[in-house]
């Protein structure tokens, strides 16, 4: 009899008997171990030989939970022992793996109490490698298969396994590292437990001061961050909706170019946008000087502070709102709008009473993402903040500044989480339990309802000036790579590109002579690996949250947003604290960068997937299951093709964010894995602005090419036979069929 757990059990035995158990010193992707003493060499030996030859006897008991499922092969799935033995094997294997991993490290026992009980341990162990990962995955699937066999989630093996896998990944790579930082909020500088210091730091005047209401100066950093985040979220959602309506509901000639233009701000390191704004609107900026001379006034410094940071954040985060909203706006059924017009509602009333309510999931998720992005943003406040202090920059200076107060930084991180959690629950309350389904299994045709003249003009006046401003800013950025000294000596030169990306020829072919090539190839390879994993985990999580019901779902959903809510600075520090020692020893490898990018950017795929999937009728799933397909086939053949806008959003956002990420990357890069942003920051610190801008220009062109490729590869979602925009203002009429139609 065929059992679904057998392939996973074989995978566990391969990890235990064949693959190197510990992390390879040459890197996770190195295969030098195949020709360097494997399997006898201690660094490359599998768990069985580590225990028998290397005196690491604590690894041998892992064979017991791998043996237990062998007794189930002759049994049927209805036998009570089937689910019981699988649960015992999976849970005991996972618990023992983690227990021995945390108990024994590079110095022997990790805890003094174990020294007293068992005596001094002469052997040590390192971080988990190939074999441990395969064994852990095997134990996890054995556990979830046993739960499914016991009736959990209606016995659906795919759903149970997916929930178990995602929850495990979130716990290991989100909750565990973040907890390492948050625990320090209750510690003093000597590492002792001090809750009183937590209270004094949390309620300090620097955080909650309201002196700005009377003096006009900056408020406490909590109020600054909150007001900035709300303003940014509101404006970006409004702009994102305007762009989405122009692209989908008007006959604008250059809508494809406009669609591509909206993603430009997210493919640039943040400080470059800030620098471009300074050269345009700063005290000595081109625009500021022009108006100062025109009106005979003194140039102002309005750009430095709340207005400038808000301006830069709206420019940077509007693409996120657009990427979330475009799929939702496209998903509104034209037949519902036509029905409203048939009942004699004009276009304005139809949009307000029919279309806009069906867009609520997209609006809510776009607002939430922009709110969180604003709270966690580090680059724009650093460049343009001036005396306007926010939580993210204060956390950075608390960690790396002269005060070196990790506890204070952790207190501020907890405050950020509180703001995010509040926004999360307010969003859920606003959406409620209403149905937003617009995509069903029925065949549908029709044209999108066009906008009424007044609203069309309003959308044009909102979106097009912003598009022109974006073109100007990026023209300034591209221009900066071809001048000697941007803003001072604007004579033409190609020297910056030659220094960064020169190519030569040698005896063995092409030589990448430019100083930037190494970091560029590393960045592109790591981003290309991280992007599909980010989209995969994000959309799978969205499917579980929207389509499945299980305990602690709300906690699970918030957990997926946790890494997005905390600044990258804190994420970088937490990953160093959590993954610098066994059992998860990953610092200095490319794997830790991939993991950081996947779980840092996963929430965009989750929120976009939730917004898009909320419009898909559950009858589609039910019809597929009724026809004999399992949940995996239904997800792959029915749900995913209808989520193409969300897939594009997740792939594009995760790829470009992996390339442009700054704050977390600074702490995680190594000599062997130097990312583009850390390299650019080094150039800026050395005053080499021309090379830095030239590098950014190349990154922009590369990412634009990749974005176009992703759109072509994924394709467009086909919801109806005619997806054009209806521009006629008259209401649809009810006509009688012709003779030919009757005969057909």
N, C-alpha and C positions, 0 to 999 in steps of 0.2 A: 504494500500500500504506500502511496506517495504521501510524504509529509512535508509541509512547507518549511519546517525548521531545518531539514537535513542540509541544504546548501550553506546555511549560516553556521551550523555545527561544524561542517567541514572547514569553513573559513576560520573558525576558532582553533581547530587542531592545526591548521597551517600556521597560524600565528604562534602557537605554543611549541610546535616541533620544528618549524622550518625557518621562519623569519627572525632577524635580529631583534632581541627583546628590548634593548636599550637604544636611546637616540644616538645616531652616528655622529662622531666628531666632525666628519667631513661635510655634514649637512644632510637634511632630510631627503634631498633628491639625489644624493650621491650613491653610485652603485659600485664604488671601488671595493667594497667589502666582498664582492663575488670572487675577486681574484687576490685577496689579501688575507689569507689564513682562515677563511670561512670554512666550516663552522666552529673550528677548534679555538680560534682567536677569541679571547675573552670579550673584546669590544663588540664582536659581531655574532656571538653565539646565541642560539635560540634559548627559550626559557628552560627546556628540559636539560640541555647541556650546561647552562648556567648553574642549575641546581646540583647536577651530578659531578661536574668537573670543577666549577668555579666556587664551590662551597656556599652558594646562595640557596640554601635549602628552603628558604621561605617561599620560593617560587613553585616548588613541586606540588603543594596542595591544590594549585589551580587546575591540575589534571582531574580532580574529583568532580567538580561541576561540569566538566566537559564529558566525563564518562556517563553521568546520570542519564542524559537524554538517549543514550544508546539502548537502554532498556525499554524505550517507548516504541521502537520500530515495529515490533509485532502487534502493538495495541492499536485500537481504533481511536478516532478523535472523540468519540462519545464516552470513552472510558474515563472515570473520574481521576484516575492516576495521571492521565495525559496532561491536563492543565496543571495539576498539582506539582508534578515533577519538573515541568518546564519552568514554572515560577520559582521553585526552590533552586534549580540549577542556575537560572539567570540572575536572581537576586543575590544568592550566596557568592557567585563568581564576581559580580560587580562590587559587593561590599568588601570581599577579601582583597581584591585588586587595589581598591582605594585605601584600605586600612594599611596594607603593607607598604604602599607607595608613600603615604604620608608619615609612616612610622620610621622608615629607614631612608637616610639620605646620604650625601657624599661624606659625611663625618660619622656615619654609623647611626645609632639611635637619635631620633629627632627630639625626644623628650627625656628629661632627666629621670622621670618616674620609671621609664622602661629600662634605663640603665640599672636602677636599683632592683628591679624585679628579675631581669634576665641576665644581668651582668654586662660587661663591656663587649661590644660587637666589633670584631676585627674587620669584617667585610663592609663594604658600602655599595650603594647603587645610585644610578644616574636617572635621567629623565626617560620616560616611556618612549619607545620607538615603534617600528613597524609591527612587531609581534604583539606588543601590548595593545596597540590600537585595534588590530584585527580581533584579538581576544575580547577586548571590551565591547566592540561592536557586536560580536557573536553573543555575548552574555546579554546585552541589551535586547537584541531581537528575540532570543529565547524567552526572556521575561515578558515582552509584549505579546509574543505568540501565545504564551501560556495564559495571559490575561484575556486575550481574544477567545481562546478555547473555553474559558470559564464563563463567557457571555458578556464580557466588557465591551461596550460600544457595539452591541448586537453581533458580536463575534467577527467584526470586520478586521482582518489581519493588517491590511494596508493602513487604515485609519489609526488603529492602535499603535502600530509600529511607527507611523509618522509623528504622532503626538509624543511618543516616548523619545524618539530621536531628537525632535526639535527642543523638547523640554530639557533633555540632557545637555545639548549644545548650549542652550541659553544659560543653564545653571553653571556650566564649566567656564564659558567664555564671556559671560556678562555678570551674573550674580557673584560668582567667586572672586574675580579680580576687583570688582567695585567694592565688595565687602572689605577687602584688605585696606582700602583707603578710608572707608567710612568708619571702620573700627577705630582708626586713629583720631577721629573727632572726639572721642571720649578718653583720650590719653594725653598726659602731659609730655613735656619735652624729654623726660627720662623714660618714657614708655610705661608709666604707672597709670592705673585706672583713675580718672579724675573727672567725674560727671559735672562737678561744680564749674570747672573751667569751660565745659561745653555751653552751659547756660550763660555765663558771662560773655562768651564770644558771640553767641547767637543773638543776644539782645543788646549788642553794643550800638552806640550812636552812629558809628561809621556805616552801619547797615541800615538802620531804620530812621535816621534823622529826617525831620521835616522842615529844617531851617530854610530850605529853598522857597517855601511858600511865602515867606516874608522878605527874604534877602534877594531872591532871584537867582541865587547860585544853585549849584548842583545839589540834589537831594541825596539821601542815603543810597548806597549802591543797590539795595533791594528795590526801592521805588524807581530808581533809574532804569534798572533792568526790566522791571515789570511794565513800565510805561512805554519803553522802547519796543518791547516784544509785542504788546497789544497793537501799537501803531503800525509796526512792520507787518504783522499778520493781517490786519485789516486792509492796508494798502496793497499788499502783494496779492491777496485774494481777489480784490476788486480788479486789479490790473490783469491778473491771470484769467479771470472770467471775461474781461473785455477782449483780450487776445483770442481766447477760445471761441467767442462769439463771432469775431471778425473772420476767423479761419473757417468756421463751420456754417455760419448763418448769413454770410454776405457774399456778393459776387466780386470781392476785392481781387484785382488782377494778380497781385504779387503775393498771394496768401502763402504759397510754398516758401518763398524767400522769407516772409514774415515768420513762418513757423520755425524755420531754421535759425532766424535771428534771435528768437526768444531764448534759445539755449546757450547763447554766447556767454552770458555772465557767469555761468557755472563751470565754464571750462578754462577759467583763468585764476591763478593764485590771488587771493583776496587783496594783498598789499599792492598789486599792480593796478587794480581798479581804484584803490584809494589814491595811489600816486597820480593816476590819470585825472582824477577829480581835483586833486590839488593843483595840477598844472592848468586846469580849466577854470576852477572856481576859487582857488586859494587867493591869498592876499595879493600875490604877484601873478595870478593866473591870467590866461588870455582873455577870458570872458569878463573877469572882474576888472581888469585894467581897461578894457574897451568901454564898459559902462561908466567907470570912474571918470575917464576922460570925456565921455559924451555928456554926462550930467555935471561934471565938475565937482564930484564928491570924493571923499576919502575912501579908499578901498577897505572893505569890511573883512571880518574874520568869522563870518557866520558858519563857514564849513567845519570849523573845529568845535566839536561838542555834539549835543543831541541832534541838531538838524543835519549835520554832515554824516554822522553815523547812520541815522535813519535813511538818508538819501542813498548811501552806499548799500545798506542792507536791502532796501526795496529793489535796487538795481540787481543785487546779487541773488535774491531769493524769489523774485517774480517767476523765473523759469520753473521752480519747483511747483508753484501753484498751477502754472499753465500745464505742466506735464500731468498733474493729477486731474485737472478739470477737463482737458481735451477729450479724454475717453468718456467721461461722464456726460459731457454735452453731446457727444456723438451718439451716446447710448439712449437718449430720450427718443421715444418712438414718435415718428411723424403722424401716425394714425391717431394718437391721443390729441395732438395739436389740431389735426384736421377735424376731429370730433368736437373739440371746443369751438372751432370756428363755424362748424355746421350748426351749433346751437346759438349762433349769432354773437359770439364773443369776438371782439377785435383782437388784433395781434398783441397789443399791450396787455390786455386782460388775460389772454391765453398764456403769455410768457409769465406773468406774475402768478397766476392761479394754477397753471398746469406745469409748464416747463421748469420754472425755478424751484418749486417744491421737490420735483424729481431729481434736481441737482444737489439737494441738501447733503447727501453723503460726500460728494466731491468738495463742496464748499467747506464742510466741517473738517474734513481731512486736510485740505489745503491750508486752512487757517491754523490747525493744530501743528502741522509740519513747519510752517513759517514761524509760528510762536516759539517752538522748540529751537529751531535754527537760530533765531535771533538771540535767545537766551544763551545758547552755547557758542555763538560766534566770537571769535578771538581776533581775527585779522583786522576787520574794519574798525572796531573800537581802539585797537592798538595804534593804528595809523592816524585816525581822525578824531579820536576821543577827546584829546586835550585834557581839560579838568573834569570831563564827564566820565566818571568811573562806573563800571558795571561789574557784575559778578565774575564773568569769565576772565577779564584782565586782572581782577583782584586775586583770583585763584592762582593765576600764573605767577604773579609777583610774590604771593605767599609761599610758593614752592621754590622758585628759583631766585627770588630777590634776597635782599640783605636780611629780612626777618626770618626766613627759612622756617616758617611755622606750618608744618604739615597738618596739624590739628585744626588750625584756622581755615586752611584750604578745604579740609574735609567738612567743616561746619558750613561753609559756603556751598559746597557741593550738595549737602543735604537740603539746603534752602532751595537750590535749583530744582531738586527732585520734588520738593513740595509744590513749587509753582507748576511744574510739568504735570504732576498728579492731579492738581486742581483743574488745570485746563483739560486734561484727559476726561475727567468725570463730568465736567460741564459740557463737553462735546457730546458725550454719550447721553446726557440728559436732554440736550437739544434735539438729538436725532430720535430719541425715544425708541419705541418698538414698532414704528410704522413700516409699511412695506414700500420699497422704492423700486420694485421690479418693473422693468420696461422691455427686457429681452426675453421672449418666450420661445417655445419650440414651433410656433406657428409661422408659416410663410408670410412675409410682409413686404409691401411695396409702398412707395410714397416719397414725397420730397420734404426735406426739412423746411419748416416754416421760417421765412425770412424775417428780419427785424423790421419794426415799424420805422418810419423816417427819423423820428426824433431819437429813438434809441440807437439807430444805426449811426447817426451823426455823433452821439455821445460816445459810442464805442470807438469810432474813428478818432475823435478828438482826445480820447484817453490813450489809446494804443499807439497811434502813429507818431505823435511827438516823442513818446518814450522810445519808439523804435529809432527815430532819427537821432536822439541823444545817444542811444547805444551804438549806432554807427559812428558817430563823432568820437566817442570814447575809444572805441576799438581802432578807429583810424589813427588816433593819437598813439595808441599802444604799438600798432604796426609801424608807424612813423618813427617811433623812438629807437627801433633797432637799426635804422639806417643813418643815424646822425652821430656825430662825435660825442657830444655831451648834451643829452636831452634837456631842453629848457635854457641852455646857455650857448653852446656852440652847435648850431644846426646844420653844419656842412655835411654833405653826403659822404658815406663811407660804408664799405662792406667788411671792415676789419672785425666787427663783433661776431658776425656769422662765421668768418674764417677761423677765429680763435676757438669757437665752440664746436663747429661742425665741419672742419676741413677733412678731406679724404685724400689719401695718397696711395701709391702703388709700390709694392715690393716684389721680392722674388717669389713669394707665395700668394700673391693676389692683392686684394684691397686691404689697405691699412686705415683704420679709423683713427686719424691723428687728432681730431678735435677733442678738447678736454671734457665736453659734455656728453660724448657718445656713451660712455659706460653707464652713467646714471640714467640716460634716456632708455637704453635697452633694458636695464633692470626695472625701471618704472613701467614700461609697456608690458613686459612679460608678467610682472606681478599683478598689474591691473587687469590684464586679459584673463588671468586665472581667477582672480577674485570676482569679476563681474558676473559670470554665469552662476557661480555658487551663491552670490548675493541674491540674484533674481530667483534662483531655484528655492532657496530657503525662505525668502520673503513671500513668494506666491504660494508655496505649500502651506506656510503659516496662515496666510489669509484664507486659504481654502478650509483649513481646520477651524478657524475662528467663525467663519460665516456659515459653513455647511454642517458643522458638527456641534453637538451639545455634550459637555462633560464638566465634571467638577473643577472648580478653581479656574474656569476659563477667563474670568476677568483678571485674576492675578497673572495668569499666563500671558494675556494680551498686554498688560502693563509691563511685564518683564521684557517683552520684545521691544518696547520703546525706551527701556532704561538706558542703554548705551548711547542712544541718540540724544537723550536729555542732558547728559553730562558732558562738559567741555572736553575736547580732545586732549587737553593738557592733563586732566585727571585720568582719562582713559589710558594715556601713555604711561603715567606713573603707576597706575593700578596694574597694568600688564607687566611692568618690570617687577613689582613686588610679588605678583602671583606666579609668574612664569620664569623666574630666575633660578629657581631651585626645584628639585624633584618633588612630586612626580611629573609635573608639567614643566620641563626645562626647555624653553623655546627661545629665549632672548638671544639676539645675534644671528638668528636664522631668517630666511625669507618667509618661512611658514607663519611666524608671528605677525608679519606685516599683512599677509593674506587673511589671516583670522581676524585681525583688527579691522580691516576694511570690510570684510563680510558682515560682521556683527555691528559695526558702526553704521553701515549704510543700509542694513536689512530693513529698518523701519519704513523707508520710502517704498520698498516693494510691498511691505505689509499693508501700509495705508492705501497705496494706489490699488492693490489687489482687492482690499475690502471695499473700496469705493466702487470699483468696476463690478465685482462679484455681487454686490448688493442689488444690481440691476438684472441679474440672471435668475430667471424663474427656476425654483427647485424642481419643477416638473421635468426639466431637462435631465437632471440627475436620475429622477425616478423612472423616466422612460428608458434610459440607458440600462439601469439596473433590472428593470422588468424584462428587457430583451436579453438578459443573461450576462451582461458585462459586469465585471467586478468594479470596486471603487477606483482602483488604479487605472483601469482602462477608461472609465468614465472621466476621470480627471485629465487623462492624457488626450483622449479623442474628442471630448465634448467641451470641457471647461476651458482648457488652455487655448484652443483656437479662438474662443470668444474673449480672451484676455490679452489680445495682442497690444492694445494701447498700454496696458499695465506692464506687460513684458518689456516693451520698448522703454517705458519710463524707468523701470528697474535697471535694465542693462545700461542705458545711457547714463543715468545718475550714478550708479555704482562705479562705472568705468572712469568717468571724469572726476568723481570725488576721490577715487583711489590715486589719481594722478595729481590732483590739486590739494590734497589734504596737507595741512601744515602742522597743527599743534600736536597731534599724537605721534606723527612720523618723526619729529625731532628727537623724541626719546627712544625710538625703536630702531632707527637705522643703524647700520654697522658699516665697517670699512668694505665688506664684501657685498653689501646690499644698500647702496646709497640711492635715495629717491630724488626725483627732480626737484621737489620743493625745498628739501634741505640743502641741495646743491645751490639753488637760486638764492636762498637766504644767505648762504655763505658768500655769494657774489655781492649781494647788497651790503652785507656787513663790511666787505672790503672796498666798497665804493665803486664796484664795476657794474654800474647800472646799465650800460649799453649791452653788455653780454647777457645780463639777466633778462632784459627786455627782449633781446633777440631769441633767447631760449624760450621765453614765454610765447613769442610769436610762432615759433616752430611747434610748440605744444598745442596751441590753438588750432593750427592747420591740421595737425595729426588727429586731434580729437574731432574736428569737424568731419574729416574723412571717415573716421570710425562711426560717428553718429549716422552719417548717410548710409554707410554699409549696414549698420544694425537695422535701420528702417527698411532697407531693401530686402535684407535677409528674413526679417520677421514678417514683413508684409502688412497689409491693412485688413482689419476685421470686416467681413462681409455680413451685414445684418439685414440688408434688404436689396431688392433688385434695382431701385433707383434712389440714389443718395444725394441727388442734386438739391439745390436750395430753391424753394419756391419764392419767386420775387413778385408775383402778381398779388395785388392787395385785395382782390375780391374773395369773398367766402366761397368755399367749395359747394358746388351744387349737386343735387341728387338727380341723376339722369337715368333714363330707362335704357336697357340694353338693346342694341341693334339686332337685326335678324341674323347677321353673321355670328354675333356673339352668342345668341341663343342656340344656334346650330352647333357652335363649338362646345 
